[in-house]
Structure formats: structure tokens, C-alpha cells
Amino acid sequence: MLQAVEWLDNKLRILDQSKLPHEQFFIDIVDYRDVALAIEQMRVRGAPAIGVAAAYGIALGAQSIEAENGAEFLAQLSQVTQTFAATRPTAVNLFQAIEEMKKAAIGSNVSEIKRALVDQARQIHHKEVEATRQLSYLGAELIQDGFTILTHCNAGPLATAGYGTALGVIKAAQEQGKRISVIATETRPLLQGARLTAWELKQEGIPVTLVTDSMAGYFMNRGRINCVVVGADRIAANGDVANKIGTYTLAVVAEANDIPFYVAAPTSTIDFSLASGDEIPIEERDPREVTHIQEVPIAPEGVKAANPAFDVTPHRYVSAIITEKGIIRQPYTRELSKIAK
Ligand code: MRU
């Protein structure tokens, strides 16, 4: 499997997801500002992968700091972390990683702090790999032999720098010998479903049928879907889930058709500081992503377009949240608080 993010002593290698599936192109980055740009331009994307890339990016930024003492070093490190905080607002893994990196900036001299930051970034990466593997095996229990699973956007190894979340659950079910198939929504505007999920599932040998976003209701209503499994970018303390735009619509249609709607996410995606999904910041991206498909214009020039990148699914539509610490069901405020750190 290709690595979405790889630390190669003082440089970060990123698989450029914007070029997939046609080109497998790696970028070797030595300047932390280029890591931040790669996150902003979604060359690396998906909540856990953004957190991991930012952690390594901060470690990279720290290496280039020239400071006489710890206080001077920390002042410059704060500029580095602020650059990352300004990249993408919705995925909370980014902000968790920034906080963990800040806390790890400890040492009796500057070189010791720099080493501590590389170690911390590696630990964050390792933790995501383990968490996504664990939640996938736990979540696979919900998938029965013969199931057809609908998924949205991309929540596989590319999005997690690990095993995957929604696709991790699907992969683990297949590994357990269950015969399953997947319906993947293309996920406009940036087509993560068509470009990335279809590609990852084909590589895993898991049968996948690609549909446009607007076809999902048709397949649910025709009894062709046994469950929906998606990832998450941020989960509030009450179980409201921010995920790729279109997720809310899928959840409502799933409920109308009595189809279980599962969210798979590591606990690093849960934001216990937010009481509900109303407080989750939603990223607004360039309307050009809507008026164009891969740089080809598809709308009249100058037409107004909107581009919220995420939506919030109220917890009442969520049948279960699959985490590495267990499968959580309603009432979410009480059940999630049990797994808070
Ligand atoms: O805008 P993206 O491609 O970063 O959005 C990704 C998603 O919404 C994923 O579903 C989510 O991050 C879960 S990834 C394990």
C-alpha cells in the first residue's frame, strides 16, 4: 500500500492525492510552509492524515529554527503552529495535533526540543495507525456476510495515514471472510469517492460500484444498501458529526429507509470542548471547485456558486459511532463522556 505521509529524516514525503488515480506522484517537502500549502490544497487530506501531516510539518518547521534559547525557540515555533492552524478549520485532528506538539516542546536545550518534536510527530502517526486498525476490527462486527455498504467521500488509508476508518471497517470485514460489496458516491465537488475510494477499494480487491451523489437515495429506497459507513472530521460531545458535504443528506435518507448509519472515527476526531455540532466551524472553499471539474469549466462564466466543504449530521440520525475504544450508541453525551481522555 502506498503511504499517504512518510517521514524521511528531515523531510516529509507526501503522496499528492490531487493527482490520483491517474498519477502516483510523491512530493518531498523540506519547508514547513509547503506542508501547510499541501494541506490547504488538499494534496494531503482526510482528518487523521491532516493531523499527522501537520505534526510532521511542525517538526520540520522546528528543525529550521535558529534560536539562542528555549524562549526564543518557542516564540518562533508559535509562528509555525499558527501557519498550520490557518490551513483547514473543520478537521479537529489538526488542532489536536498542534496542541500535542506544543506540549511536547520540552527540553534542556534547543536541539533536545527539536528531537522531542520529531518523536512526538512519530508518536501521533503511530497512534493514528493503531487507532484506525483497532476501530476497523471492532466496526467489522457490524458488517454481515453479503452486505452492500454505501460510503461517501474517502475514509481509507489515504485519508488517515493509517488503516482507514470507514474503509478500514470494510477492509476488516473482507479480511474476516465476509462477502461484501460497496457503493461509493463520487463526492462532488472534488470527487474523493470517484478518484480515491474507488481506487483504494479496487486495489484491495473489494467489489465497488461508483454512483453519483444524487443516486444514493435511489439505491437505498430500492433495498440495495444494508448500511451506510462514513468517516468524520469532527464529532461534538453530543455525537453530532461533521463530515464531507452530502453526509447529512445520506443520513436522513438512510433513516427514512431504516438503514443503519454508522460513523467510524478515531477518538482524536472527537471534540469534547464542543457541546453540539452547531459550534463546529465549517470550511468554505473556493467556488471554482463547483463551477469547474478538474479545471474544466462546467457552468456559465461568472455564475455565483457556494462551496461549504462539510455538513453536520445531528446525532439522532447516527446509529453508532465506531471508535478504537468501542462502538458507542445513544445517548451519546453520556456514552462519549466515558471515553473522554
Ligand atoms: O475535504 P476532505 O477530503 O479532507 O474531507 C474528508 C472527509 O470528509 C472524510 O470523510 C473524513 O475526513 C474522514 S477521513 C478518515
Residues whose N, C-alpha, C, O or C-beta is under 5 A from the ligand:
A	BS01	MRU	R45 G46 A47 H152 C153 N154 A155 A159 T160 T165 Q192 G231 A232 D233 N243 K244
